[in-house]
Amino acid sequence: MGAREAGLPAVVPAVGLPSRVTIWEVGARDGLQNEQAVVPVEVKLEFLDRLAAAGLGVLEATSFVHPRWVPQLADAEDLLARLRQADGVRYPVLVPNERGLDRALAAGVRHVAIFGSATETFAKRNLNRTLDEQYAMFEPVVARARAEGLDVRAYVSMCFGDPWEGPVDPTRVAAVGKRLMDLGCSQLSLGDTIGVATPGQVEAVLGQVAAAGVGVDAVAVHFHDTYGQALSNTLAALRLGVTTVDSSAGGLGGCPYAESATGNLATEDLVWMLDGLGVETGVDLDKLADTSAWMAERLGRPSPSRVVRALRG
Protein backbone atom coordinates (compact mmCIF):
# COMPACT_ATOMS: atom_id res chain seq x y z
CA MET A 1 0.00 0.00 0.00
CA GLY A 2 1.40 3.41 -0.98
CA ALA A 3 1.65 6.44 1.29
CA ARG A 4 -1.37 8.06 -0.36
CA GLU A 5 -3.61 5.05 0.34
CA ALA A 6 -2.30 4.85 3.90
CA GLY A 7 -3.00 8.51 4.55
CA LEU A 8 -5.38 8.19 7.51
CA PRO A 9 -4.41 7.44 11.11
CA ALA A 10 -6.15 4.82 13.21
CA VAL A 11 -8.74 6.52 15.42
CA VAL A 12 -8.28 5.78 19.12
CA PRO A 13 -9.95 8.44 21.30
CA ALA A 14 -8.26 9.50 24.51
CA VAL A 15 -9.99 10.48 27.74
CA GLY A 16 -10.03 14.12 28.81
CA LEU A 17 -9.77 15.83 25.43
CA PRO A 18 -12.22 18.27 23.83
CA SER A 19 -14.58 16.79 21.24
CA ARG A 20 -13.74 19.53 18.74
CA VAL A 21 -10.80 21.89 18.20
CA THR A 22 -10.78 25.11 16.21
CA ILE A 23 -7.64 25.47 14.10
CA TRP A 24 -6.54 29.09 13.68
CA GLU A 25 -4.62 28.85 10.42
CA VAL A 26 -1.78 31.39 10.22
CA GLY A 27 0.00 30.17 7.08
CA ALA A 28 -0.90 33.09 4.85
CA ARG A 29 0.34 35.63 7.39
CA ASP A 30 2.77 34.21 9.94
CA GLY A 31 3.75 31.46 7.54
CA LEU A 32 4.77 33.77 4.70
CA GLN A 33 5.88 36.93 6.50
CA ASN A 34 9.50 35.82 6.78
CA GLU A 35 9.92 34.69 3.17
CA GLN A 36 12.77 36.60 1.54
CA ALA A 37 11.34 36.45 -1.99
CA VAL A 38 8.02 38.26 -2.34
CA VAL A 39 5.19 35.81 -2.97
CA PRO A 40 2.82 37.13 -5.68
CA VAL A 41 -0.58 38.19 -4.43
CA GLU A 42 -2.19 35.77 -6.88
CA VAL A 43 -0.40 32.89 -5.15
CA LYS A 44 -1.49 34.12 -1.73
CA LEU A 45 -5.09 34.37 -2.89
CA GLU A 46 -5.07 30.85 -4.28
CA PHE A 47 -3.43 29.63 -1.07
CA LEU A 48 -6.29 31.12 0.96
CA ASP A 49 -8.89 29.67 -1.41
CA ARG A 50 -7.34 26.22 -1.15
CA LEU A 51 -7.15 26.41 2.66
CA ALA A 52 -10.82 27.35 2.86
CA ALA A 53 -11.72 24.48 0.51
CA ALA A 54 -9.83 22.11 2.84
CA GLY A 55 -12.27 23.00 5.61
CA LEU A 56 -10.30 25.49 7.71
CA GLY A 57 -12.70 27.98 9.28
CA VAL A 58 -10.25 30.66 10.45
CA LEU A 59 -7.64 31.97 8.00
CA GLU A 60 -5.40 34.77 9.22
CA ALA A 61 -5.06 36.59 5.92
CA THR A 62 -2.42 39.29 6.32
CA SER A 63 -1.09 42.07 8.54
CA PHE A 64 -1.28 45.85 8.43
CA VAL A 65 2.22 46.38 9.77
CA HIS A 66 4.25 49.03 7.98
CA PRO A 67 5.60 47.59 4.71
CA ARG A 68 9.12 48.69 5.69
CA TRP A 69 9.10 46.20 8.56
CA VAL A 70 7.46 43.27 6.78
CA PRO A 71 7.78 43.80 3.01
CA GLN A 72 6.15 40.45 2.28
CA LEU A 73 2.80 41.81 3.49
CA ALA A 74 2.92 45.17 1.72
CA ASP A 75 0.12 43.93 -0.52
CA ALA A 76 -2.43 43.70 2.33
CA GLU A 77 -4.97 46.10 0.80
CA ASP A 78 -4.70 44.53 -2.64
CA LEU A 79 -5.08 41.02 -1.24
CA LEU A 80 -8.17 41.88 0.81
CA ALA A 81 -9.77 43.76 -2.07
CA ARG A 82 -9.42 40.70 -4.30
CA LEU A 83 -10.12 38.02 -1.69
CA ARG A 84 -13.16 35.83 -2.34
CA GLN A 85 -14.34 35.14 1.18
CA ALA A 86 -15.74 31.64 1.61
CA ASP A 87 -19.03 31.25 3.45
CA GLY A 88 -18.57 30.65 7.15
CA VAL A 89 -14.84 31.42 7.12
CA ARG A 90 -13.27 34.19 9.21
CA TYR A 91 -10.34 36.16 7.80
CA PRO A 92 -8.66 38.04 10.68
CA VAL A 93 -5.74 40.41 10.16
CA LEU A 94 -3.05 41.74 12.46
CA VAL A 95 -3.03 45.42 13.37
CA PRO A 96 -0.04 46.83 15.28
CA ASN A 97 -1.44 50.27 16.11
CA GLU A 98 -4.18 52.78 15.28
CA ARG A 99 -2.83 53.39 11.77
CA GLY A 100 -3.06 49.67 11.13
CA LEU A 101 -6.62 49.67 12.44
CA ASP A 102 -7.49 52.56 10.11
CA ARG A 103 -6.30 50.46 7.17
CA ALA A 104 -8.20 47.40 8.39
CA LEU A 105 -11.43 49.34 8.79
CA ALA A 106 -11.05 50.86 5.33
CA ALA A 107 -10.64 47.33 3.95
CA GLY A 108 -13.86 46.16 5.61
CA VAL A 109 -12.16 43.72 8.01
CA ARG A 110 -14.35 42.32 10.81
CA HIS A 111 -11.76 40.43 12.87
CA VAL A 112 -8.42 41.88 14.01
CA ALA A 113 -5.58 40.87 16.29
CA ILE A 114 -3.03 42.83 18.29
CA PHE A 115 0.34 41.39 19.27
CA GLY A 116 1.97 42.10 22.61
CA SER A 117 5.02 40.79 24.40
CA ALA A 118 5.55 38.99 27.68
CA THR A 119 9.14 40.25 27.97
CA GLU A 120 10.74 43.68 28.18
CA THR A 121 13.43 43.04 25.57
CA PHE A 122 11.07 41.73 22.91
CA ALA A 123 8.61 44.56 23.54
CA LYS A 124 11.40 47.04 22.83
CA ARG A 125 12.66 45.17 19.75
CA ASN A 126 9.29 44.31 18.25
CA LEU A 127 7.09 47.21 19.37
CA ASN A 128 9.58 49.93 20.23
CA ARG A 129 7.80 50.15 23.59
CA THR A 130 8.48 49.08 27.15
CA LEU A 131 6.40 46.28 28.61
CA ASP A 132 4.10 48.80 30.30
CA GLU A 133 3.97 51.21 27.35
CA GLN A 134 2.52 48.52 25.08
CA TYR A 135 -0.85 48.72 26.86
CA ALA A 136 -1.15 52.44 26.18
CA MET A 137 -0.55 51.70 22.49
CA PHE A 138 -3.14 48.91 22.37
CA GLU A 139 -5.89 50.52 24.45
CA PRO A 140 -7.23 52.91 21.76
CA VAL A 141 -6.88 50.22 19.10
CA VAL A 142 -9.03 47.76 21.02
CA ALA A 143 -11.53 50.42 22.13
CA ARG A 144 -12.04 51.70 18.58
CA ALA A 145 -12.23 48.22 17.11
CA ARG A 146 -14.85 47.14 19.62
CA ALA A 147 -16.82 50.33 19.07
CA GLU A 148 -16.89 49.45 15.36
CA GLY A 149 -18.21 45.98 16.19
CA LEU A 150 -14.98 44.13 15.44
CA ASP A 151 -13.76 41.07 17.26
CA VAL A 152 -10.26 41.50 18.73
CA ARG A 153 -7.75 38.77 19.51
CA ALA A 154 -4.62 39.36 21.61
CA TYR A 155 -1.37 37.57 20.83
CA VAL A 156 1.33 37.43 23.48
CA SER A 157 4.83 36.59 22.23
CA MET A 158 7.68 35.00 24.22
CA CYS A 159 5.40 33.28 26.73
CA PHE A 160 7.83 30.45 27.48
CA GLY A 161 11.31 31.60 26.60
CA ASP A 162 13.05 34.69 25.25
CA PRO A 163 16.39 34.56 23.36
CA TRP A 164 17.70 37.54 25.34
CA GLU A 165 16.10 36.98 28.76
CA GLY A 166 15.84 33.19 28.97
CA PRO A 167 12.90 31.34 30.59
CA VAL A 168 9.85 33.53 31.22
CA ASP A 169 8.04 33.63 34.58
CA PRO A 170 4.51 32.20 34.08
CA THR A 171 3.10 34.83 36.45
CA ARG A 172 4.38 37.58 34.15
CA VAL A 173 2.73 35.93 31.15
CA ALA A 174 -0.52 35.76 33.09
CA ALA A 175 -0.30 39.40 34.12
CA VAL A 176 0.33 40.54 30.53
CA GLY A 177 -2.46 38.38 29.20
CA LYS A 178 -4.94 39.57 31.80
CA ARG A 179 -4.22 43.23 31.05
CA LEU A 180 -4.74 42.66 27.34
CA MET A 181 -7.99 40.81 27.94
CA ASP A 182 -9.15 43.58 30.27
CA LEU A 183 -8.79 46.03 27.37
CA GLY A 184 -11.65 44.19 25.68
CA CYS A 185 -10.07 41.36 23.71
CA SER A 186 -12.11 38.19 23.25
CA GLN A 187 -9.29 35.67 22.93
CA LEU A 188 -5.72 35.33 24.20
CA SER A 189 -3.19 33.42 22.09
CA LEU A 190 -0.11 32.35 24.05
CA GLY A 191 2.93 32.16 21.79
CA ASP A 192 6.05 30.05 22.10
CA THR A 193 7.83 32.33 19.67
CA ILE A 194 11.19 30.54 19.69
CA GLY A 195 9.84 27.03 20.22
CA VAL A 196 11.50 26.19 23.55
CA ALA A 197 8.47 25.21 25.63
CA THR A 198 7.93 21.76 27.13
CA PRO A 199 4.65 20.29 28.40
CA GLY A 200 5.37 21.07 32.05
CA GLN A 201 5.91 24.70 31.16
CA VAL A 202 2.65 24.73 29.22
CA GLU A 203 0.82 23.44 32.28
CA ALA A 204 2.48 26.06 34.49
CA VAL A 205 1.66 28.97 32.18
CA LEU A 206 -1.93 27.89 31.60
CA GLY A 207 -2.34 27.40 35.34
CA GLN A 208 -1.20 30.94 36.08
CA VAL A 209 -3.36 32.38 33.28
CA ALA A 210 -6.39 30.64 34.76
CA ALA A 211 -5.47 31.86 38.25
CA ALA A 212 -5.35 35.42 36.88
CA GLY A 213 -8.97 35.10 35.82
CA VAL A 214 -8.73 34.33 32.11
CA GLY A 215 -11.02 31.40 31.33
CA VAL A 216 -9.57 28.52 29.36
CA ASP A 217 -12.37 28.92 26.81
CA ALA A 218 -10.79 32.26 25.85
CA VAL A 219 -7.23 30.87 25.51
CA ALA A 220 -5.47 29.67 22.36
CA VAL A 221 -1.95 28.27 22.01
CA HIS A 222 0.62 29.06 19.32
CA PHE A 223 3.64 26.76 19.27
CA HIS A 224 6.75 26.79 17.11
CA ASP A 225 8.54 23.50 16.52
CA THR A 226 12.19 24.46 16.96
CA TYR A 227 12.91 21.53 19.30
CA GLY A 228 10.19 19.20 18.03
CA GLN A 229 7.90 19.84 21.01
CA ALA A 230 4.95 21.59 19.35
CA LEU A 231 2.64 18.58 19.22
CA SER A 232 3.39 17.41 22.75
CA ASN A 233 2.87 20.96 24.01
CA THR A 234 -0.42 21.16 22.13
CA LEU A 235 -1.62 17.90 23.65
CA ALA A 236 -0.77 19.19 27.12
CA ALA A 237 -2.85 22.31 26.43
CA LEU A 238 -5.79 20.29 25.11
CA ARG A 239 -5.79 18.16 28.25
CA LEU A 240 -6.22 21.38 30.24
CA GLY A 241 -9.25 22.42 28.20
CA VAL A 242 -7.81 24.61 25.41
CA THR A 243 -9.90 24.25 22.23
CA THR A 244 -8.22 26.71 19.82
CA VAL A 245 -4.80 25.91 18.35
CA ASP A 246 -2.78 28.10 15.98
CA SER A 247 -0.88 26.35 13.22
CA SER A 248 0.53 26.96 9.76
CA ALA A 249 -0.11 24.86 6.67
CA GLY A 250 3.04 23.00 5.74
CA GLY A 251 4.83 24.24 8.87
CA LEU A 252 5.69 27.55 7.22
CA GLY A 253 6.81 30.52 9.24
CA GLY A 254 9.05 32.18 11.72
CA CYS A 255 9.36 35.57 13.31
CA PRO A 256 11.27 38.42 11.60
CA TYR A 257 12.19 39.86 15.02
CA ALA A 258 13.46 36.61 16.57
CA GLU A 259 16.13 34.92 14.48
CA SER A 260 15.96 31.67 16.45
CA ALA A 261 12.26 31.20 15.68
CA THR A 262 11.71 28.40 13.19
CA GLY A 263 8.51 27.21 11.62
CA ASN A 264 5.12 27.02 13.26
CA LEU A 265 3.41 23.80 14.19
CA ALA A 266 2.38 22.29 10.84
CA THR A 267 -1.38 22.16 10.41
CA GLU A 268 -1.15 18.73 8.76
CA ASP A 269 0.78 17.31 11.71
CA LEU A 270 -1.82 18.76 14.07
CA VAL A 271 -4.74 17.37 12.06
CA TRP A 272 -3.14 13.93 11.85
CA MET A 273 -2.84 13.83 15.64
CA LEU A 274 -6.36 15.15 16.23
CA ASP A 275 -7.88 12.80 13.66
CA GLY A 276 -6.17 9.90 15.41
CA LEU A 277 -7.57 11.03 18.75
CA GLY A 278 -11.08 11.33 17.35
CA VAL A 279 -11.14 15.10 17.85
CA GLU A 280 -13.17 16.91 15.20
CA THR A 281 -11.61 19.76 13.20
CA GLY A 282 -13.68 19.86 10.00
CA VAL A 283 -10.45 19.70 7.98
CA ASP A 284 -9.90 17.41 5.00
CA LEU A 285 -6.32 16.25 5.52
CA ASP A 286 -5.87 15.08 1.93
CA LYS A 287 -6.86 18.46 0.48
CA LEU A 288 -4.71 20.25 3.04
CA ALA A 289 -1.64 18.15 2.22
CA ASP A 290 -2.19 18.86 -1.47
CA THR A 291 -2.35 22.58 -0.69
CA SER A 292 0.89 22.59 1.26
CA ALA A 293 2.68 20.53 -1.38
CA TRP A 294 1.44 23.05 -3.96
CA MET A 295 2.73 25.97 -1.90
CA ALA A 296 6.07 24.25 -1.30
CA GLU A 297 6.52 24.02 -5.07
CA ARG A 298 5.91 27.75 -5.41
CA LEU A 299 8.40 28.52 -2.66
CA GLY A 300 10.95 26.22 -4.27
CA ARG A 301 11.65 23.92 -1.34
CA PRO A 302 10.18 20.86 0.39
CA SER A 303 7.53 21.30 3.04
CA PRO A 304 8.90 20.94 6.60
CA SER A 305 5.69 19.15 7.65
CA ARG A 306 6.31 15.49 8.50
CA VAL A 307 2.80 14.55 7.40
CA VAL A 308 3.06 16.36 4.08
CA ARG A 309 6.35 14.56 3.38
CA ALA A 310 4.83 11.21 4.36
CA LEU A 311 1.70 11.64 2.26
CA ARG A 312 3.19 13.44 -0.74
CA GLY A 313 6.76 12.25 -0.77
Number of C-alpha atoms within 10 A of each C-alpha: 5 7 12 12 8 10 16 14 14 12 14 12 14 12 8 10 21 17 13 14 18 18 24 23 26 26 29 23 24 25 23 23 23 20 17 9 10 15 16 12 19 12 12 20 18 15 20 25 17 18 26 22 16 19 17 23 22 19 23 25 25 27 29 23 21 14 13 9 12 15 16 22 26 20 17 21 17 11 19 20 10 11 18 12 13 13 8 10 13 19 22 25 28 25 24 21 20 17 14 20 25 15 17 24 16 10 15 10 17 17 19 27 27 23 22 25 27 27 25 15 19 23 21 15 13 16 19 12 19 16 18 12 13 20 17 10 16 20 18 15 25 27 16 14 24 15 10 11 11 18 19 27 25 26 24 24 24 28 31 27 22 23 16 11 12 12 15 17 17 21 17 16 24 25 16 24 28 18 14 26 20 12 18 17 24 16 23 28 23 29 24 27 29 27 28 24 26 18 17 10 20 23 17 15 23 26 17 18 25 15 12 17 13 20 15 19 13 16 24 25 25 26 28 31 23 20 12 14 17 27 18 15 24 25 18 20 24 19 15 17 17 23 22 24 23 26 30 31 30 32 26 30 26 25 19 15 14 17 10 15 20 19 26 32 30 31 31 25 23 25 24 18 17 22 21 17 19 19 19 15 19 16 21 15 24 16 15 24 26 18 22 30 23 15 21 16 11 13 15 8 10 16 24 18 24 15 21 27 16 13 19 16 12
